[in-house]
Amino acid sequence: MEPALRLDVDGTTATIRISHPGKRNAMTNAMWRQLPALLDRCAADPAVRVLVLTGEGGTFCAGADITALTPDGGGAPRDLAVAAEEALAAFPKPTLAAVRGSCVGGGCQLAVACDLRFAAEGARFGITPARLGIVYPASSTRRLVELVGPATAKYLLFSAELVGTDRALRTGLVDEVWPDAELDGRVAEFARLLASRSQLTQAAAKEFAAGPASPERVAHWSEQARTGADTAEGVAAFLQRRQPRFTWPAGS
C-alpha cells in the first residue's frame, strides 16, 4: 500500500488517517502536500463538524520520512511540514488528534497543531530535531510553548527525549489518556459531543484563542451572535430541557 493520508467521513466526523505502516507512519513529502488539500475538502463540507487526525495501526506518526531529508528526497520537507501544520492549525472546525504509539518529530508537530489530543496508554511523545542538528521552525516552537509552557518546550527541544503519557498529561501536551481498547470509543463519543455544540461558539473561540483579536473581528463575531439563531436556540433548549438544534452557519 502506497504511503498516503486517507480520509473517511462518517456523519459529522471526518477522520484523516496517516498511513505509511512500513515506516511507522512517517510523513513523506507527498503526504505533507496532501494534508492541506484534504483539510480544504473537510472545511468546505457543511456536514463535517469535527476532524480527527490519527495513525494507521498502533502508531500515530514517527515523524518525517528521513529519506526526504536527503538531496534526492524531492523538495524542502521542513517547508512542506510547516505549511501542513499551519493549515491544520487554521482549520476552522474543532480538531482532535487520537494518538497511539509513537508521536515523534513531525508527528508531534501535527498533534500539537490540533485543538485537542487524546492518547492511548503507552503512547510516547518527542520532538527530536536536536538528534539531527535541525533547527525546529519558529512557528512550531511558539505553538509548542503556548501549549506546554517554555520549561517543558525547552525540555523536549533541548533533549530530544521521549516522554510517556503521564508526563504528557501533567504538562498539558495531551488532554486525556485512555486504555488502548477504549481510545476509539472515547474519541468517537467526544467527537459527537463537539458536533452537538454550537459551531458559532467554537469558531469564535478558536479564533480568539489563536491570538489577539482585532476590534473588527470582535465586532464580526458579535454581529454573528446577534443576527444568528444559535443564542436564542440555546437558551430556549435549556429552558425547555431539550437538546438544542444549532444551525450556524445558516443552512447547515
Stockholm file with secondary structure:
# STOCKHOLM 1.0

chainA/1-252         MEPALRLDVDGTTATIRISHPGKRNAMTNAMWRQLPALLDRCAADPAVRVLVLTGEGGTFCAGADITALTPDGGGAPRDLAVAAEEALAAFPKPTLAAVRGSCVGGGCQLAVACDLRFAAEGARFGITPARLGIVYPASSTRRLVELVGPATAKYLLFSAELVGTDRALRTGLVDEVWPDAELDGRVAEFARLLASRSQLTQAAAKEFAAGPASPERVAHWSEQARTGADTAEGVAAFLQRRQPRFTWPAGS
#=GR chainA/1-252 SS CCCEEEEEEETTEEEEEEECGGGTTCBCHHHHHHHHHHHHHHHHCTTCCEEEEEESTTCSBCCBCGGGGSTTSCSCHHHHHHHHHHHHHTCSSCEEEEECSEEETHHHHHHHHSSEEEEETTCEEECCGGGTTCCCCHHHHHHHHHHHCHHHHHHHHHHCCCBCHHHHHHHTSCSEEECHHHHHHHHHHHHHHHHHSCHHHHHHHHHHHTSCCCHHHHHHHHHHHHHSSHHHHHHHHHHHTSCCCCCTTTTC
#=GC SS_cons         CCCEEEEEEETTEEEEEEECGGGTTCBCHHHHHHHHHHHHHHHHCTTCCEEEEEESTTCSBCCBCGGGGSTTSCSCHHHHHHHHHHHHHTCSSCEEEEECSEEETHHHHHHHHSSEEEEETTCEEECCGGGTTCCCCHHHHHHHHHHHCHHHHHHHHHHCCCBCHHHHHHHTSCSEEECHHHHHHHHHHHHHHHHHSCHHHHHHHHHHHTSCCCHHHHHHHHHHHHHSSHHHHHHHHHHHTSCCCCCTTTTC
//
